[in-house]
């Protein structure tokens, strides 16, 4: 039963909702729980609808939603979906951070005393989860200045591995080493920098060649001639204003060997170790596979002395 003409006092509402008077007053003062009227003595009175509203408020607060978001949900019919989606993203981000911290601690716990100093230094230079800004900056500085912005963005997206949400200790170490490799490093000489060419044709063509080579790489097949190699050679021929001939392939094989860069090779080695089966082959792995296929044109065993991997 309600008192005072079907209205409850603040104490009666608190008792029915199973909360304290202080809680009811808190939400009332913030406009989340409007009072129906005041008693003759100026005391707050609430109707039955306040009980349902208070129960809804408690449910939302149990999910750790801020009071401001609770107010939005109460006042706007379509606010709940938006607030829940945003909070899910925030919680997911916090969980990812915790998983990276856990994996980092396990990395330190399970190493030898000799390894610990290096790992502490590497971890001290990266955020958790790691920020890939330094990796993206490295590639933007390495790519030709004349490369169209949309093409450059595609190249950078393909070249920069994304941190997993639930990393292993080994993945934490690989990301830290990748970051250390490029942080402050002088970018290598831009591919074909000393040769007149059209990078806007080269890089999209290379991307197509890498995609064509991916099934063979996934299957573990040895480098071989085929559509992927033809597209690879055609990308360079188009960029250099030449034709795909035997002489051009010989020239291209020499160019690939001369342009191999140890820094890029180490980058793709680390990126390849980070890649999962779902990620597929890295552009560096595809480039090395195609270079090996190209060399086999000239009597050298495929896969022998493959360049450390200039790619994109």
Secondary structure, 3 states (H helix, E strand, C coil): CCECCCEEEHHHHHHHHCCCHHHHHHHHHCCCCCCCEECCCCCEEECHHHHHHHHHHHHHHHCCCCHHHHHHHHHCCCHHHHHHHHHHHHHHHHHHHHHHHHHHHHHHHCCCHHHHHHHHHHHHCCCCCCCCHHHHHHHHHHCCCCCCHHHHHHHHHHHCCCCCCCCCHHHHHHHHHHHHHHCCCCCCCCCCCCCCCCHHHHHHHHHHHHHHHHHHHHHCCCCCCCHHHHHHHHHHHHHHCCCCCHHHHHHHHHHHHHHCCHHHHHHHHHHHHHCCCCCCCCHHHHHHHHHHHHHHHHCCCCCCCCCCCCCC
